[in-house]
Amino acid sequence: MSGSITARAQRAAAAGGAGVFTGLCGAAAAALFTGGAGWALLAGAATGVAGHRIGAQRWDRAANARAPQVEATIHALNPLAEDGWHLLTARSVGPRSEPRYHLCVPPSANIILLLMDVSWPKGELVHLNGYNQLASGSDIQELTIEALLKASDHVRHTLDKRKLRRRLGAPSVGQVLPVHNAPVMDEHLQFIRYPASTEKREINVVSTRLLVEKMQSANGSVDRRSRQRAGKIAEALNQHYPEPRQT
């Protein structure tokens, strides 16, 4: 992936500085989780500046650190393909973005799940601290949430631009943070963020062991038409977020 045309452009952009991540407005998908609670997946920043050489090196180190997580998520998602899901793995979403996102469309076509891979500190407990902040050990991960929501916003605007919401039943966009090589409190964290007074957004942080199970619970009723819609949504997303080209 690091040798792709996209990656080279991203390294050049990273050398100049990092982007500004803002909020996102999304829709909810109804599904049942353990205990009967619904997994309403909702779609929703950081700035940084580095010198030319330092910026490029930092981007490469971050991308290389996340590569094992990306591959682990791709492997974990394999059972969903057998159930009729459309899996667009290792994609770049948004400008100056490395290919660490996965766009997953269930055969019900009721939602698009956007997964973002993060290099979690190995062995550190992923949890919500006393201030309701996402943390890994003592490291605060709130900027990770904002980056994910920014990417989810990009997907939502892509759907609107291509008029897929109007034509294909307004699929919502949900966001998930899979966790590899680190424990997650209760194996699944589900919490709300309010980036604006009128916006309510839900985040799901899931251990690898439960990832497929939780994603399957977001799948709605399936019939021939829903499968067709799912295929059209995946095709449009694949055109806008193509696989990174290798050199």
N, C-alpha and C positions, 0 to 999 in steps of 0.2 A: 504493500500500500504506500510506503514512504517514498517509493520511486515513481509514483504516478505523476502525471501532469498536474492534477489537482493538488497533490501534496506539495509540489514545488511552488505553486502559486501561493499556497497557504503559508509556507515557510517565509516567502518574500513578504507577505502581508504581516506575518507575526514579527518580522524584524523591525517593522515600523511602529508597531504597538498593537495592543489588543483592542477588541471592540467593546462597545457599551451594550450591556444586556438590559432590556426593559421587560415590561409585563406582558400579559397575554390573557385573552378572553376566550373561553372555551365552553363546551357543552358537556352534559353529564351522560354517562351510559349506565343503565340499570343492570345489576347483576348481583347474585347472592354470594356472600363470603361466609366464612365460618361464623357461627353465632347468629346467622341471619342478617348480618349487617350488609348493606349494599356497598359495592365497590364503585362509587361514583367517580369515574376518572375524568378530571377536568383539565382543559387546556389553559400560561403564564408566567444583580448585574454588576457586572463587574467592569472596572476599568484598569488598565495597566499600561505602562510605557517602558520600553526597553531600548537599549542601544541596538545598532544594526546587527552586530555579530552576536551579542548576548541574546537578543530577541530570537534569532533563528535557532540558536542552540537550545534555548529554553523550550521552544516549540517542539523541536526534535525529541528532546528528553521526555516531554510530556506525552507525545504521540507514541514513542517507544514503550513507555511505562504502561500505557493503556492497551497496547496491542494484545497482550495475553488475555485481558478481560474481554476484548472484542471477540476473539476466537472462542473463548469459553462460552460467551452468550450465544454465538452462532450455533455451537454444539448443543447447548441446552434447549434451543428453540426447535430442533429437528422434529420432535414428536408432533408439533403443531402442523407442520407441512403435511404429515400423514392424515391429519384431520381436516384438510382442505383450506388451511390458512395460506395466505399469500405473504411471504416473508421477504422483505427487501432489506438485506443485512449489510452492515458496514457502509453506510451512506454518509455523505456530507450534507448537512442541513444548515442553510444560511451561509452568508459570506464569511470567508476566513475560517471555515470550519473543517476540522479533520474528520475522516470517516469513522466515527464512533457511535453512530446512531443506527437504530433498527426500526423500520416501519412495518408494522404487523397488522394485516387486515383479516379479520375472521370471516368465515363464509356467511355469517349473518349480515355483514356489511353495516352493522350498526355503530361501529367505532373503529378508529385507527389508533392503535397503541404505539406510542413513540417511546422507545427505550434508549437511554443514554448510558454508555459505559464510563465508569470512573475508576481511577486507580486508588482503591481504598487501602489505607494502611493495613498490612497483613496482620490478622489476629486481633485488631482493635475493635471493640464492640461498637456497632453502629446503633445509635439510640437518639432519643430526644432528651436534651438536658433539662435542667430546672427552669430554663427560660424558654422552653418549647422550641429550641433550635436543634436542627439536625446536626449531630456530631459523630465523629469517629474517634473514639478515645477522648482526648481533650481537644481535638481539632474541630473547629466549627465548619460545617459544610453548607452553609446557607447560600454561598455563591454558586455552588453546584446546582441547587434548586433553581436559582434564577437563570442559570445558563440553560437548563432543561426547559424551563417555561418559555424562554425566548425562542428556542428551537421549535417548540410546539406551536408557538404563535406563527412562525414562518410556515409551518405545514398548513395551519388553518387558513392563512392568507392565500396559499397556493390553491387550496380547495375552492375558495371564493373566486379567485381569479379565473379558474377553469370552469366555474359555475357547476361544480360537481355537487355541491350541497343542494342546489335547486333541482338538479336533474336526478340525483340518486338518493334522495331521502335524508339529506342533512346528517351525514355521519359525524359524530363528535370526535374530538381528539383527546386522548388521555395520555398521561406521562407516567413512566415507571423507571425507577433506578434499580437495576439488578445488582446484587452484591455477591462477589466471589472472594474466597480466601479470607473472609472475615465474618464473625457472627453478627446477626441482626437481632435486636431485642424482640422476643416472641416470634422471630423469623419473618415478621411482616409489620412494617410501620405504615400507618395510614393517618394523615393529618391534613389540616386545612391551612391555606395561606390567604390573606386578604390584601392583595397589592393595592386595592382601591376600595373605597367604602361600599361600592356597589358590586364588587367582584368577589367571588368565592371560588377558590381553586383547591383541588385535592391532589396530594402527592402520595404515591405508593412506593415504598422502598421494600424490596422483597429479596429474601435469600434465594440462592440458586435452587435449593431443594424444592421450594414451593412455587417457583416462577411459572412453570407451565400450568400448574393447577390454578393459580390465581388468574392467569390470563384467560384460561378456558372459561372461567366463571363470568368473564365479560362478554362472551359470545351469546348472542340472542337466538331467536328462532331462525331456522335455516330452511329455505326452500329453493326451488330452481331460480326464481327471480333474484333472491338475495345473493345466490352464488354468482349470478351474472353481474350484479351490481358490484360485488366484491372484486371481480376480475377487472371491471372497468376502472374502479378506483385504484387498484394496484397498478394497472397499466399507465394511468395518468401520473401517478406518483413516481413510477419508474422512469418516465420520460423527464420529469422535473428533477429527480434525484437519482441520476444514473450510477451504476457501479463505477468505482474509480478505475481508470484505465492504467494498465501496467505498461511500463516501458522496458 
